[in-house]
């Protein structure tokens, strides 16, 4: 029975086509004309001086892919490709500007990549002269990030599709990501995708891996999911399983670590753009770098840098779907520095408890196996069979990208509405997270149909719904994320400084008889109509909320929820009290609001 039979969603997708496309690899250019006396054949590049003199071999065999340049027409170079003595393929772009002059330093990267070059200086100069004088009509467009470029999907090791009149090739460190293939797609489906069914965290992780090409195709916002929980739950297994969609071969498969920083981090991000970046063990990252690193990855733009001439270089760009794991969440990691995470940081990388609550760690259905044995089996399979599913999925999308995008947008909107049903007031944070989970679910459903995955209809959507609810359970209260964080900060300030930085006053504005001078005053403790109030001065209010949220916006949201007492005509939602005969406006928080916050 065809996997598309009796499946309404499959009927919707079937019209998009399932053409079995093979990605076209760059081929040697047939339009290369070498300067007089030079010949390139299967044994290498030769120079024939004529006049019955013997010809000399300058190098081993290679191919000229074409003249390359970036999308803006800058950085012209010659694209060369060859195999080393171990039959490993190499590619290098020789800048035309570096070929000017008498030296041969520009050829060192070729030798480092295993291309045979003559050790004689005169032959090296002849080799360089051949490159300077060649005439090539073929063009190569160099791109600095993986993912979609027009209708072409570019990976560091392959290109799916072909732009008319030119090849499109990734220009960057190929080893920044562990793309590669081993085993067959059928094996991967049977050994990895099939046993993942029924496990919300595994299905969500796999769907996140498939979401990369979709979010890039839609020019949507990147984002991350962070599996958080204690050791031995299966978090690393989930990352390895997801990574097997795109590659492997390393000890952790396709997974990287959070320890990568600086320029290396940007190179890693570019190489994983449009696919998946899986990062294990957030706890290993320096707490001082946690917030900025997460922001940099998900924000999709590198740091501005200057050239030697003090000109500003174009910033690196990428679009990342991030899957992460750790024993603590991003907010707790940032808190190690004594600072609080901003709501915007936490929305970019949302915490999902790794424990599925079934007594099986991360899993809900281990197919009758002990959880540890089940984890070992699927992890071993993912480390052995990898890289075929991602490429096959991109080939499916590339058959008709516009139709895919249209179907995806509608599916995401429907799923987002479903996730937000019954929540009540929808904050901007909940809306954005619901959109991300809806996109991930849609990618999982598309992959189910495209690759005939043995998942039940709606498997990815159910997993996303379960994990979305689990995320909501981590918030500590209802309402926008920055509001919840702000209330926690206000409550912490009261608990920590209630006796030392708040001055107790009576209703008539006179200080209590036992009131001592207050240093670094945050505000006043008072009561109105039997309600204990903590009245923060404007300075104290800003101090407590610094780095968390905009102070006036928090006051407005708390006032709307009845957590503040304020004077009728004060647009800033402050209560005007008298202290020793002078008027003082304060943000008066009800003490009872802390106990009732979960219902606000």
C-alpha positions as CSV (number, residue, x, y, z in Angstrom):
1,X,0.0,0.0,0.0
2,X,1.3,3.4,-0.9
3,X,2.3,5.6,2.0
4,X,0.1,8.4,0.5
5,X,-3.1,6.3,0.4
6,X,-5.9,7.3,2.8
7,X,-3.9,10.3,4.2
8,X,-5.6,13.7,3.8
9,X,-2.4,15.6,4.4
10,X,-0.6,13.3,1.9
11,X,-3.3,14.2,-0.6
12,X,-2.5,17.9,-0.1
13,X,1.2,17.2,-0.6
14,X,1.1,14.7,-3.4
15,X,0.5,17.5,-6.0
16,X,3.9,18.9,-5.1
17,X,5.6,16.0,-6.8
18,X,8.1,13.5,-5.6
19,X,10.6,13.6,-8.5
20,X,13.7,11.6,-7.8
21,X,16.3,14.2,-8.4
22,X,20.0,13.7,-8.2
23,X,22.1,16.7,-7.1
24,X,24.4,17.9,-9.8
25,X,28.0,18.1,-8.8
26,X,30.2,20.8,-10.5
27,X,31.8,19.3,-13.6
28,X,35.1,20.3,-15.2
29,X,34.6,23.2,-17.6
30,X,34.7,22.4,-21.3
31,X,35.2,26.1,-22.1
32,X,38.8,26.3,-20.7
33,X,41.4,27.5,-23.2
34,X,45.0,27.2,-21.9
35,X,47.8,29.5,-23.1
36,X,49.9,28.3,-26.0
37,X,52.1,25.3,-25.0
38,X,50.0,24.1,-22.0
39,X,47.9,20.9,-22.1
40,X,45.7,19.5,-19.3
41,X,45.0,15.7,-19.5
42,X,44.2,12.8,-17.2
43,X,47.8,12.8,-16.0
44,X,48.1,16.4,-15.1
45,X,49.1,19.8,-16.6
46,X,52.0,19.8,-19.1
47,X,54.1,22.4,-20.7
48,X,55.3,21.8,-24.3
49,X,58.0,24.3,-25.4
50,X,57.9,22.9,-29.0
51,X,61.0,22.8,-31.3
52,X,61.3,19.1,-30.5
53,X,62.1,19.8,-26.9
54,X,60.6,17.4,-24.3
55,X,57.5,18.5,-22.5
56,X,57.5,18.9,-18.7
57,X,54.8,17.8,-16.2
58,X,53.8,20.7,-14.0
59,X,51.2,19.0,-11.8
60,X,48.9,16.1,-11.2
61,X,45.4,16.0,-12.7
62,X,42.8,18.6,-11.7
63,X,39.7,20.2,-13.1
64,X,38.9,23.9,-13.6
65,X,35.3,24.4,-12.6
66,X,35.1,27.9,-13.8
67,X,35.8,31.5,-12.8
68,X,34.3,32.2,-9.5
69,X,32.9,35.3,-7.7
70,X,30.6,36.1,-4.9
71,X,26.9,37.2,-5.5
72,X,28.0,40.8,-5.6
73,X,30.6,40.2,-8.4
74,X,33.6,40.6,-6.1
75,X,36.4,38.2,-5.1
76,X,37.1,36.8,-8.5
77,X,39.0,33.5,-8.4
78,X,39.7,30.3,-10.3
79,X,37.8,27.3,-8.9
80,X,39.9,24.1,-9.0
81,X,39.0,20.6,-7.9
82,X,41.2,17.5,-7.6
83,X,41.6,14.2,-5.8
84,X,44.6,13.6,-3.5
85,X,46.6,10.4,-3.3
86,X,44.0,8.9,-1.0
87,X,41.2,9.6,-3.5
88,X,39.7,12.3,-1.3
89,X,38.2,15.2,-3.2
90,X,39.5,18.8,-2.6
91,X,38.4,22.1,-3.9
92,X,40.1,25.5,-3.8
93,X,39.5,29.0,-5.1
94,X,42.7,30.7,-6.2
95,X,42.1,34.5,-6.0
96,X,43.1,36.2,-9.2
97,X,44.5,39.1,-7.2
98,X,47.0,36.8,-5.5
99,X,48.2,35.5,-8.9
100,X,49.7,38.9,-9.7
101,X,53.4,39.1,-8.9
102,X,56.4,36.8,-9.1
103,X,56.0,34.6,-6.0
104,X,54.4,31.2,-5.9
105,X,53.0,31.3,-2.3
106,X,49.5,31.3,-3.7
107,X,50.0,27.7,-4.8
108,X,50.7,26.4,-1.2
109,X,47.0,25.6,-0.5
110,X,47.0,23.3,-3.5
111,X,50.0,21.4,-2.2
112,X,48.4,21.3,1.3
113,X,45.4,19.6,-0.3
114,X,47.5,16.9,-1.9
115,X,47.7,18.1,-5.5
116,X,51.0,17.0,-7.0
117,X,53.1,20.0,-7.9
118,X,56.7,20.0,-9.2
119,X,59.3,21.0,-6.6
120,X,61.2,23.0,-9.3
121,X,60.7,26.7,-9.1
122,X,60.7,27.2,-12.8
123,X,57.9,24.6,-13.2
124,X,55.9,26.2,-10.4
125,X,56.2,29.6,-12.2
126,X,55.0,28.0,-15.4
127,X,52.1,26.4,-13.6
128,X,51.1,29.8,-12.2
129,X,51.6,31.4,-15.6
130,X,49.2,28.8,-17.0
131,X,46.5,29.8,-14.5
132,X,47.0,33.5,-15.1
133,X,46.7,33.1,-18.9
134,X,43.8,30.7,-19.1
135,X,40.5,31.7,-20.6
136,X,37.4,30.3,-19.2
137,X,33.8,30.9,-20.1
138,X,32.2,28.9,-17.2
139,X,31.0,30.8,-14.1
140,X,30.8,29.7,-10.5
141,X,28.9,31.7,-7.9
142,X,30.4,31.4,-4.4
143,X,28.1,31.6,-1.4
144,X,29.1,31.9,2.2
145,X,26.3,30.0,3.9
146,X,24.6,26.7,3.3
147,X,20.9,26.6,2.4
148,X,18.7,28.0,-0.3
149,X,20.1,30.3,-2.9
150,X,17.3,30.9,-5.4
151,X,16.1,27.4,-6.4
152,X,19.4,25.8,-5.5
153,X,20.2,24.2,-2.1
154,X,23.9,24.4,-1.3
155,X,25.7,22.3,1.2
156,X,29.5,22.4,1.8
157,X,29.9,19.0,0.1
158,X,27.1,19.1,-2.5
159,X,24.6,21.2,-4.4
160,X,21.0,20.2,-5.1
161,X,19.7,21.8,-8.3
162,X,21.4,24.0,-10.8
163,X,21.1,27.7,-11.7
164,X,21.1,28.4,-15.4
165,X,24.5,29.4,-16.8
166,X,26.5,28.8,-13.6
167,X,27.4,26.5,-10.8
168,X,26.7,27.5,-7.2
169,X,29.3,26.3,-4.7
170,X,29.8,26.8,-0.9
171,X,32.8,28.9,-0.1
172,X,33.9,28.1,3.4
173,X,35.4,25.5,5.7
174,X,34.0,22.2,4.7
175,X,35.0,20.7,8.1
176,X,32.9,23.2,10.0
177,X,30.0,20.7,9.7
178,X,30.1,16.9,9.5
179,X,27.9,16.4,6.4
180,X,28.3,13.0,4.8
181,X,26.4,9.9,4.0
182,X,26.6,6.3,5.1
183,X,24.1,3.6,4.6
184,X,20.8,3.9,2.7
185,X,17.7,5.9,3.2
186,X,15.7,2.7,3.6
187,X,18.0,1.6,6.4
188,X,17.7,4.9,8.1
189,X,14.0,4.9,8.0
190,X,13.8,1.3,9.4
191,X,16.5,1.7,12.1
192,X,16.1,5.4,13.2
193,X,12.8,7.0,12.1
194,X,10.6,4.0,12.8
195,X,11.6,3.4,16.4
196,X,11.4,7.1,17.1
197,X,7.6,7.0,16.5
198,X,5.5,7.4,19.7
199,X,8.3,9.4,21.4
200,X,7.4,13.1,21.5
201,X,11.0,14.3,22.1
202,X,12.5,12.1,19.4
203,X,9.9,13.1,16.9
204,X,10.2,16.7,17.7
205,X,14.0,16.5,17.4
206,X,13.8,14.8,14.0
207,X,11.2,17.3,12.9
208,X,13.5,20.1,14.0
209,X,16.2,18.6,11.7
210,X,13.8,18.7,8.8
211,X,12.7,22.2,9.6
212,X,15.9,23.8,8.6
213,X,15.3,23.8,4.8
214,X,11.7,24.8,5.3
215,X,12.5,27.9,7.5
216,X,15.1,29.0,5.0
217,X,12.7,28.5,2.1
218,X,10.1,30.6,3.8
219,X,12.6,33.3,5.0
220,X,11.2,32.7,8.4
221,X,12.7,33.4,11.8
222,X,15.3,30.8,13.0
223,X,15.1,29.6,16.6
224,X,16.0,26.8,18.9
225,X,14.7,24.1,21.2
226,X,16.7,23.2,24.3
227,X,16.1,19.8,25.9
228,X,16.8,20.4,29.6
229,X,17.1,17.8,32.4
230,X,19.3,15.6,34.4
231,X,21.9,13.2,33.1
232,X,21.0,9.8,31.7
233,X,17.6,10.9,30.4
234,X,18.6,10.4,26.7
235,X,19.2,14.0,25.7
236,X,22.4,13.2,23.7
237,X,20.6,10.4,22.0
238,X,17.9,12.8,20.8
239,X,20.6,15.1,19.3
240,X,22.5,12.3,17.6
241,X,19.2,10.9,16.1
242,X,18.3,14.4,14.8
243,X,21.8,15.0,13.4
244,X,21.7,11.7,11.5
245,X,19.2,13.4,9.1
246,X,22.2,15.4,7.7
247,X,25.4,13.7,8.5
248,X,27.7,12.0,11.0
249,X,31.0,10.3,11.2
250,X,32.2,11.9,14.4
251,X,32.1,10.6,17.9
252,X,28.9,12.5,18.5
253,X,27.6,12.1,15.0
254,X,26.6,15.4,13.5
255,X,26.5,17.0,16.9
256,X,28.8,19.9,17.9
257,X,29.4,21.3,21.4
258,X,28.6,24.7,23.0
259,X,32.2,25.3,23.6
260,X,32.8,26.6,20.1
261,X,33.1,30.4,20.3
262,X,34.2,33.5,18.3
263,X,35.1,33.2,14.6
264,X,34.8,29.4,14.8
265,X,31.2,29.8,15.9
266,X,30.3,31.9,12.9
267,X,31.9,29.4,10.6
268,X,29.9,26.6,12.2
269,X,26.7,28.7,11.9
270,X,27.3,29.4,8.2
271,X,27.9,25.7,7.5
272,X,24.7,24.7,9.3
273,X,22.5,27.4,7.8
274,X,19.3,26.0,6.4
275,X,19.8,22.5,8.0
276,X,20.3,21.8,11.7
277,X,22.8,22.9,14.3
278,X,22.9,20.4,17.2
279,X,24.8,21.5,20.3
280,X,25.3,19.3,23.3
281,X,25.9,20.2,26.9
282,X,25.1,23.9,27.5
283,X,26.6,23.6,30.9
284,X,30.1,23.4,29.3
285,X,29.7,27.0,27.9
286,X,31.2,29.9,29.9
287,X,28.2,31.5,31.7
288,X,29.4,34.9,30.6
289,X,29.1,33.9,26.9
290,X,25.8,32.0,27.2
291,X,23.4,34.8,26.4
292,X,25.4,36.4,23.6
293,X,26.2,33.1,22.0
294,X,22.6,32.0,21.9
295,X,21.6,35.4,20.5
296,X,24.3,35.4,17.9
297,X,23.4,31.9,16.6
298,X,19.6,32.5,16.4
299,X,19.8,36.2,15.4
300,X,21.5,35.0,12.2
301,X,24.1,37.7,11.8
302,X,27.8,37.8,12.7
303,X,29.8,40.6,14.2
304,X,30.9,43.6,12.2
305,X,34.6,43.5,11.4
306,X,36.9,45.8,9.5
307,X,39.4,45.0,6.8
308,X,43.1,46.1,6.8
309,X,42.0,49.3,5.1
310,X,39.5,50.0,7.9
311,X,36.6,49.3,5.6
312,X,33.7,47.4,7.1
313,X,33.4,43.8,5.9
314,X,30.0,42.4,5.0
315,X,28.6,40.6,8.0
316,X,28.3,36.8,7.9
317,X,24.6,35.7,7.7
318,X,22.8,32.4,8.3
319,X,19.4,31.0,9.3
320,X,19.7,28.4,12.0
321,X,17.4,25.8,13.5
322,X,19.1,24.9,16.7
323,X,18.6,21.8,18.8
324,X,20.4,21.9,22.1
325,X,20.7,20.0,25.4
326,X,21.9,20.6,28.9
327,X,21.2,19.9,32.5
328,X,20.2,23.5,33.0
329,X,18.3,26.0,30.9
330,X,19.7,29.1,29.3
331,X,18.2,31.3,31.9
332,X,19.8,29.4,34.7
333,X,23.1,29.4,32.9
334,X,23.0,33.2,32.5
335,X,22.0,33.5,36.2
336,X,25.4,32.0,37.2
337,X,26.8,35.4,36.3
338,X,24.5,37.1,38.8
339,X,22.4,38.5,35.9
340,X,18.9,37.6,34.8
341,X,18.2,36.4,31.2
342,X,16.1,38.7,29.1
343,X,12.8,37.3,27.8
344,X,14.0,37.8,24.3
345,X,17.0,35.5,24.9
346,X,14.8,32.8,26.4
347,X,12.3,32.9,23.5
348,X,15.1,32.4,21.0
349,X,16.1,29.1,22.7
350,X,13.0,27.6,24.5
351,X,13.3,25.1,27.2
352,X,11.5,21.7,26.8
353,X,11.9,19.3,29.7
354,X,13.7,16.2,28.4
355,X,11.8,14.0,30.9
356,X,8.6,12.8,29.2
357,X,7.1,11.9,32.5
358,X,6.5,8.3,31.8
359,X,9.2,6.9,34.0
360,X,11.3,6.1,30.9
361,X,13.4,9.3,30.8
362,X,13.2,11.1,27.5
363,X,11.1,8.3,26.0
364,X,7.4,7.3,26.1
365,X,7.5,4.1,24.0
366,X,10.7,2.0,24.1
367,X,9.1,-0.9,22.1
368,X,9.3,-3.2,25.1
369,X,13.0,-2.6,25.7
370,X,14.7,-1.2,28.8
371,X,15.1,2.6,28.3
372,X,18.9,2.3,28.4
373,X,18.9,-0.5,25.8
374,X,16.5,1.3,23.6
375,X,18.6,4.5,23.7
376,X,21.7,2.5,22.9
377,X,20.1,0.8,19.9
378,X,18.7,3.9,18.2
379,X,21.8,5.9,19.0
380,X,24.1,3.2,17.5
381,X,21.9,3.1,14.4
382,X,22.0,6.9,14.0
383,X,25.8,6.9,14.3
384,X,26.1,4.2,11.6
385,X,23.4,5.3,9.1
386,X,23.2,9.0,8.3
387,X,23.1,11.8,5.8
388,X,20.6,10.4,3.3
389,X,17.3,11.7,4.7
390,X,18.2,15.4,4.6
391,X,19.4,15.4,1.0
392,X,16.3,13.4,-0.1
393,X,14.0,15.8,1.7
394,X,15.7,18.8,0.0
395,X,15.3,17.1,-3.4
396,X,11.6,16.7,-2.7
397,X,11.3,20.4,-1.7
398,X,13.4,21.5,-4.7
399,X,10.9,19.9,-7.2
400,X,8.5,22.8,-6.7
401,X,9.6,25.3,-4.0
402,X,6.8,27.7,-4.5
403,X,4.1,25.1,-4.1
404,X,5.9,23.8,-1.0
405,X,6.1,27.3,0.5
406,X,2.4,27.9,-0.1
407,X,1.3,24.7,1.5
408,X,3.7,25.1,4.4
409,X,2.4,28.6,5.3
410,X,-1.2,27.4,5.5
411,X,-0.3,24.4,7.5
412,X,1.8,26.4,10.0
413,X,-1.0,29.0,10.5
414,X,-3.5,26.2,11.2
415,X,-1.2,24.4,13.6
416,X,-0.3,27.7,15.4
417,X,-4.0,28.4,16.0
418,X,-4.4,24.9,17.4
419,X,-1.5,25.3,19.8
420,X,-2.8,28.6,21.1
421,X,-6.4,27.4,21.7
422,X,-7.5,27.6,25.3
423,X,-4.6,29.6,26.5
424,X,-6.6,32.7,27.0
425,X,-4.6,35.9,26.6
426,X,-1.9,35.3,24.1
427,X,1.4,37.0,24.7
428,X,3.9,37.9,22.0
429,X,6.2,35.2,23.4
430,X,3.6,32.5,23.3
431,X,2.7,33.5,19.8
432,X,6.3,33.3,18.6
433,X,7.0,30.0,20.3
434,X,3.7,28.5,19.0
435,X,4.8,29.6,15.5
436,X,8.1,27.8,15.8
437,X,6.6,24.6,17.1
438,X,4.0,24.8,14.3
439,X,6.8,25.2,11.7
440,X,8.7,22.2,13.2
441,X,5.5,20.1,13.2
442,X,4.8,21.1,9.6
443,X,8.4,20.1,8.6
444,X,7.9,16.7,10.3
445,X,4.6,16.1,8.5
446,X,6.2,17.1,5.1
447,X,9.1,14.7,5.8
448,X,6.6,11.9,6.7
449,X,5.0,12.2,3.3
450,X,8.1,13.0,1.3
451,X,10.1,10.1,2.6
452,X,7.3,7.7,3.4
453,X,8.2,7.6,7.1
454,X,6.4,4.9,9.1
455,X,4.8,7.5,11.4
456,X,1.0,7.8,11.9
457,X,-0.7,10.8,10.4
458,X,-0.2,13.8,12.7
459,X,2.7,12.2,14.6
460,X,4.8,15.3,14.3
461,X,2.0,17.6,15.2
462,X,1.2,15.6,18.3
463,X,4.8,15.7,19.4
464,X,4.9,19.5,18.9
465,X,1.8,20.0,20.9
466,X,3.1,17.9,23.8
467,X,6.4,19.7,23.9
468,X,4.7,23.1,23.5
469,X,2.7,22.4,26.6
470,X,5.8,21.2,28.4
471,X,7.5,24.5,27.5
472,X,4.5,26.4,29.0
473,X,5.0,24.5,32.2
474,X,8.5,25.9,32.6
475,X,7.4,29.5,32.7
476,X,6.4,29.6,36.3
477,X,3.2,31.5,35.6
478,X,0.9,32.7,32.8
479,X,1.6,35.8,30.8
480,X,4.4,37.2,28.7
481,X,7.8,35.8,29.5
482,X,9.3,39.1,30.4
483,X,6.4,39.7,32.8
484,X,6.9,36.4,34.6
485,X,10.6,37.1,34.9
486,X,9.9,40.6,36.1
487,X,7.6,39.4,38.9
488,X,10.1,36.9,39.9
489,X,12.8,39.6,40.2
490,X,10.4,41.9,42.1
491,X,9.6,39.1,44.5
492,X,13.2,38.2,45.0
493,X,14.0,41.9,45.8
494,X,11.3,42.0,48.4
495,X,12.5,38.7,50.0
496,X,16.1,39.7,50.0
497,X,15.9,43.4,50.9
498,X,12.5,43.7,52.6
499,X,14.1,44.6,56.0
500,X,17.1,46.5,54.7
501,X,16.2,48.6,51.7
502,X,12.5,49.3,52.2
503,X,11.4,51.9,54.7
504,X,8.2,51.1,56.7
505,X,5.8,54.0,56.8
506,X,2.3,54.5,58.3
507,X,-0.7,55.5,56.3
508,X,-0.3,59.2,57.3
509,X,3.2,59.2,55.6
510,X,5.1,59.3,58.9
511,X,7.9,56.8,59.3
512,X,7.4,54.0,61.8
513,X,8.9,54.6,65.2
514,X,11.3,51.7,64.8
515,X,12.4,52.9,61.3
516,X,16.2,53.3,60.9
517,X,17.9,55.2,58.2
518,X,17.9,53.3,54.9
519,X,20.9,53.0,52.7
520,X,20.4,52.4,48.9
521,X,16.6,52.8,49.3
522,X,14.5,50.6,47.0
523,X,11.1,51.9,48.3
524,X,8.6,51.8,51.1
525,X,6.5,49.2,52.9
526,X,3.0,50.5,53.6
527,X,-0.6,49.4,53.7
528,X,-3.9,50.5,52.1
529,X,-7.3,49.1,53.0
530,X,-5.7,46.2,54.8
531,X,-3.5,45.3,51.8
532,X,0.3,45.3,52.3
533,X,2.1,47.2,49.5
534,X,5.7,47.3,48.4
535,X,6.1,50.7,46.9
536,X,9.2,50.9,44.7
537,X,10.7,54.3,43.9
538,X,11.2,55.0,40.2
539,X,15.0,54.4,40.7
540,X,14.4,51.2,42.7
541,X,11.9,49.9,40.1
542,X,14.4,50.4,37.3
543,X,17.2,48.8,39.3
544,X,15.2,45.6,40.0
545,X,14.1,45.3,36.4
546,X,17.4,46.3,34.7
547,X,18.3,43.8,32.0
548,X,14.9,42.0,32.2
549,X,12.3,44.2,30.7
550,X,11.2,47.8,30.0
551,X,10.2,49.2,33.4
552,X,7.1,51.2,32.3
553,X,5.8,48.3,30.2
554,X,6.0,45.9,33.2
555,X,4.1,48.4,35.3
556,X,1.3,48.6,32.7
557,X,1.0,44.8,32.4
558,X,0.9,44.4,36.2
559,X,-1.7,47.2,36.6
560,X,-3.9,45.5,34.0
561,X,-3.7,42.3,36.0
562,X,-4.6,44.0,39.3
563,X,-1.2,43.5,40.8
564,X,-0.5,47.3,41.3
565,X,-2.3,49.9,43.3
566,X,-2.1,53.3,41.5
567,X,-3.5,56.7,41.5
568,X,-6.4,57.3,39.1
569,X,-4.7,60.1,37.0
570,X,-1.2,58.7,36.9
571,X,-0.6,57.4,33.4
572,X,2.6,55.6,34.6
573,X,0.5,53.5,37.0
574,X,2.2,54.9,40.1
575,X,0.6,55.5,43.5
576,X,1.3,58.9,45.0
577,X,2.0,58.7,48.7
578,X,3.3,61.3,51.2
579,X,6.6,60.7,53.1
580,X,7.3,63.3,55.8
581,X,5.1,65.8,54.1
582,X,6.4,65.5,50.5
583,X,4.7,63.7,47.6
584,X,6.5,60.6,46.4
585,X,5.2,58.5,43.4
586,X,5.9,54.7,43.8
587,X,5.1,51.5,41.9
588,X,3.0,49.9,44.6
589,X,2.9,46.1,44.3
590,X,0.4,44.1,46.2
591,X,2.0,41.6,48.5
592,X,-0.9,39.2,47.7
593,X,0.0,39.3,44.0
594,X,3.1,37.1,44.7
595,X,0.9,34.3,46.0
596,X,-1.7,34.6,43.3
597,X,0.7,35.1,40.4
598,X,0.0,31.8,38.8
599,X,-3.6,32.8,38.3
600,X,-2.9,36.4,37.1
